[in-house]
Amino acid sequence: MKKALVTLLLGMLLAPMLAVIGVGVLINPAVTNQAMCIASGVILGPVPDELEVTTADGTTFTLNRQQLTHAATIIETGARTPGIGRDGITIALMAALTESTLRQLANTGAYPESGDFPNDGNGSDHDSLGLFQMRPATGWGTVAELMDTSYQARAFYGGPDGPNHPSPRGLLDIPGWQQMDKGEAAQAVEVSAYPDRYRNYEPTARTILQALTAGGGTGSGVPGDADIPETTALVFPLPNGTYTHTSDFGWRSDPFTGERSFHAGTDWAAADGTPIFALADGVVTYAGMVGGTSGQITIEHTIDGERIASVYIHMWAHGIHVQAGDRVIAGQHIGDVGSSGRSTGPHLHFQLHPGGAGASPVDAIPWLAEHGVEGLDVPTGGGPGCAF
């Protein structure tokens, strides 16, 4: 048996005893998340020959393969940069779209030698160069460095390992960038004379990120997206040793009314803030507060050729770390255990729906045992502060 199944069975047998002492032996979820802030869960897929995109003001245009290859460089660099994640990559794409329309521009008027490097044309904005229109004179790098797209991407992301640290500031050097409007965050790095331009490219950046990441295809990645590839792994939704099984799937006495009612999921008690892992690779189709009171994440997967939806309930609003349309990987830290909605204490209510979210749920315990889920001590990526 897999470790996860053994843990499940022991939890079921020892639940009455463990319910009293379980909380005292839980691992620290903050430490677990901190250890995994180096993983992004963003996986670059094939680069298409072209992609039609639309800006916030309704302007539609087509990006060619060269522009999308530069976008792929930005995505791949961000995926390897601790603390960046999807939000940071989106901001970088917005900046590069605004500054150069994802073109690596020389500037032979200011730097004749820049034309000797591979480029997509000649720019003329003062002495700026490349995808992000960075200036050698302000310390972003030499002409040779700035004519390298990978260098420009690393410089934009910045941080202690950035090539321009500590100044000029990259995204990771901007205090509180994760809480900023994305256009404001892009402006904080670029320091443009036209700060409002970046917001216009947010939907364009999201379309690019969706299309170029693994399994993204050209779909929207929102509910109804049929392009969900077969999962690469199956992972138990809570870290090893952090939970106690407290309630089964099926008929039970309602803990609030005492009346007989059907419980559509399985409950595992865990400390408030314990990381919740994605069961499998998939697309988030809902992430938010149902009725304004109960946190819920729904993910659609393809498992053994079948559409399966997994549902995670009772997170606090601040404990939801994904949004509808995100593509996640098995074991990704998608949320934190909470006690929102109709809940008697911190726990994860977990549901499985073969056939998709609109289909009837099944008992998760035998399904997980039959499919041999893997138990993890730490997530494969994601979580608060990492914006994965």
N, C-alpha and C positions, 0 to 999 in steps of 0.2 A: 504493500500500500504506500501511496505517496504520503509525505509528512503531513500535508494538509488534511488528508482523510483521517489519519490517526489522531490529529489534534481535534478534529470535529467530533469523532466518536468519543474521545475522552471528555470533551466538553459536555456532550450530551449526558454521559454517565455520571459525571461529577458536578453537574450544574448546581444542585442544592447547596453543596459545600463551597464551591468556588464562588458562588454569587456573593458570599459574605466577605471573602478575602481577595477576590479577583482584582479589585481596583488597586489594591496596595502593591501588586506585583507588575503592573503595567509599565512598559517602557516609556521613556519620555518622547512624545511625538515630535517635539520641537527639535530634539537632537537628531531624530531619524530624518526629518526634512532637511536640516542643515547639512547633513552628510551627503545628500543627493542633489544639492543645488548645482552640481557640475553637469548634470545630464539634462538634455532638453526635450527628448521625445520627438523632435522634429527630424524627419528623415526625408532627404532629398530624393525625388523620383526623376523620371525621364523629363528632358526639356523638350517641349513641343516646338514645331516649326514656327508657329505663330499663335497668338492669343488675342482675342478681342476683349477689350476692357472698357469700363465706363467710369467717369469721374463723378463726384458728388453733384456737380452742376449739370450732369446729363450728357457731357461730351463723350462720344464713343470713338475709339481709335484702335488700331491693331499694332501689337508689338511683334517684332520679328525675332528670329531665333537668336541673333546676336544680342539683342536687348534682354531676352529671357535668359541667355547664358550669363550675362552680368547679374541678373536677378538671382540666378542660382548660386553665384559666388557669394552674394550678400547673405542668402539663406544659409548656405553651408557654413560660412564663417560665423554667423550668429548661433547656429546650432552647436558649434564647438566652443562658444564663449560662455563661461559660467555666469549665470544670472540674467541672460538676455531673453531666451525663450521666444514664443510666438509674438508677444506684444512688442518686444524690442526689435525683432526682425521686421514687423509691420511698420514700425516707425522709421527704420532705416530705408525700407523700400519707398515709403512716402517721401523721404528726403531726396533720394536719388531720382525718383520720378519728377519731382519738382525742379530740381537743379539741372538735370541733364536729359530727362526722359530716358533714363537708363542707358546713356551713351558715354563711352570713355572718350572725353573730349581733350584734344591737345589745345594749345594756345600759342601758336607760332609768333603772334605779335609780341607777346611778353617774353616767351621762352622759345626761340627758334628750334632748340634741340628737342622740344617735346614732340615735334613732328616726326622724329626718328623712331619713336616708340609706337607699338601697335595702338591704333586709335580708330574712333568711329566718326571722325570729322574734327573741324577746327572751331573752338569756341572763342568768344571775344569779350567775356565778362571780366574786365580789369585784368588781373593776373591769376585767375582761377583755373584749376585743372581737374579733369577726371569726372567720375560718376557723381561725386558729392561737391564738385567745384571748390576744392580746397586750395588754399594759397600757401606756397612756400614761404612767402614773406611773413606770414603770421605764425609760422612754426609747425605747420601740419606735416612737413617733410620736404625732402628734396624733389626736384623735378622727376628724377628717375624713380623715386619711391612712389610719388603720386600718380605716375603713369602705370602703376601696377594696381589692378582692381582689388586684389586680395589685401594689399596694404591699405588701400583707402577704406575698405570695409572694416578692417581691424582698427583703424584710426577712428572711424565714426563710432564704433562700439566703445572704444576707450577702456577705462578701468586700469587697475594696477599692472596688468600685463599688456596694455595697449602700447603701440610704438611711440605715441606722443605723450605718454604720461609724464608729469601731471598736467601739462598744458600744451596746447589748447584742450579743453575738456571734451571727452567723448560722452556718449549716453550714460555709461555707468558712473561717470564722474558728476552727474547732475543729481543732487540730493532730491529724493522723492519723485524721480521720473515716472515710477510705476503708477503713481496716483494722478499724474498730469493728464490733461487732454493730449492725445497723441500728436496733434499738430503743434501744440505748445512744447512738447518734449523735443520734436524735431527742430523747432526754432531755437530751443535752448542750446542745441549743438551747433546749428548752422549760423545763428546770429545774423539772420537775413534782414535786409531793409524792407522786405515784404513778408511779414510774419504770418499772415493769414492764408498764404497760398497752400501750405502743406495739408491742411484739413481736406482740401478738395480731392486729394489723391488717396485718402484712406480706403474707400471701397475698391479702388484700383489695386492697391497694395494687397488687400485681403484676397481679391480674385487671383492675383499672381501667386501668393503663398499657398492658397488652396490648390491651384492647378499644378504647382511644381513639387509639392510634398507627396510622399509615398501614398499611392492609392487615390491621389487627388483628382485625377482626370481633369475634365473641364466643367464638372458639375459645380453646383453652388455649395455643396456640403451642408445643406440645411435639411430638415425633415423631408423625406421623400427621395433623397439622393439614393439611387440604386447601385452606385459604384462603391461597394464596400468589400474589399478583398478578403480572402480567407485569413483568419487570424494566424499569427505566428506562435502564439503561446496562450495558455490559460492560467490565470493567477487568482488565488483566493483573495477576496476583497479587503482583508485586514492583515496587518503584520503578524507573523508568528508570535504566539505567546501573549497577545495583547487583549484577547476577547474571551467572553464567556457566553455560551449558547443559552438564551433565556426564553425563547418562544418559537414554537413550530409553525409551519404552514398548515392551514386547515381550520376546522371549527374549534372554537375556544370560548371561554367566558371573557367578555369584553372587560378590560381592566378599569374602565371608567363607569360603565353602566351596570356591569355584572350580568348582562344579557348574553345569550348565545349568539356569536357572530363569527363570520368567516375571516380568517387572517390570511391575506393574500401573499405574505412573504415570510421570511425567516429573520428572527432578531438575534443579534449578538451584542451584548453589552460591552462597552469599552470606555476608557477614560475620554472625557471631553477633549477634543482636539487630536485624537488618534488619527493618523492618515488613513484614508480610504483609497484603495487601489482599483483601477479599471480591470474588470474581469478579463478582457481581451482587446485586441486591436479593434477600432471601430470609429463611428462618427457620433458625436454628441448631438442629440436631437432636442433635448430640453435641459436647461440648467437655470434654476431660479427658485423663487418662493411661490408655491402653489397656494392660491387664495391669500397670498400675502403673509402666510403663517408658517408653512412647512417647506423646508428646503428639499429640493429633489433634483437629481441628475438622471437622465435617461440616455443610454448609449445603445445604438444598433450595431450588431456584429454579424459576421458570417462565420459560422462554426460548423465544420464538417459539411459544408455546402448548404447549410440551413441558416436562414435569417433568425437571429436571436436578439432580443432586447434585454438588457440588464438595467435595473432601476435601483437607485440608492436614495434613501429618504431619511429625513430628520436633521440634516446639516443646518447650522446657522447660516445666515446670509453671507457672513464673512468667511465661512468655511467652504464655500463653493469656488473652486479654482479653475473651472473651465466654462466655456460658453457654447451655446448652440452653434453648430457648424464646425467646431474644432474636431480634428482627427486626433485620436489618442492611441497609445500603444498599451499592450498588456502590462499591468503592473504600474502604470503611471499614477502618480499622486493627484487624484482629481478632486478631492474634498477632504473634510475633516468630520469626524464623528461629532454630533451635536444632540440637542434635545428639543428641536423646534416642532411646532404642531402638536398633535395628540400623542404625547410622549410622557412616560413616567420617569425618565432618566436618560442620560446619554447612551445612545446605542445606534447601531446601523440596522435599519429595516431593509432587507435585500430581496428583490423579486427577479424572477426569470420568466421571460415570455417567448417560448418557441413560436416562430412565425412573425415576430415583431411586436412592437409596443401595443398594437391594437388587439393582439391575440390574448387568450387566457393564460394566466400564470400557472407555473408548476412548482412542485416542492423542490427547493434548491438543494437540500441535503443529498438525496440520492442522485440528482443530476450531476452535482459537483463530484461525487464519488465515482460515478460511472465515467466521467470525462477526465479524471486524473489531474485535477488542478494542482498547480505548484504553489507551495507556501513560500512567501518572501519575508525576510527580516526588514528590508528597506525597499523603497520604491525604485522603479527604473527611471524616474524623472518626474518633473512637475512640482506643484506645491506653491504655497505663498512665498512671495519675495523672489521667486524664480520666474514667475509669469510664463510657465511652460504650457 
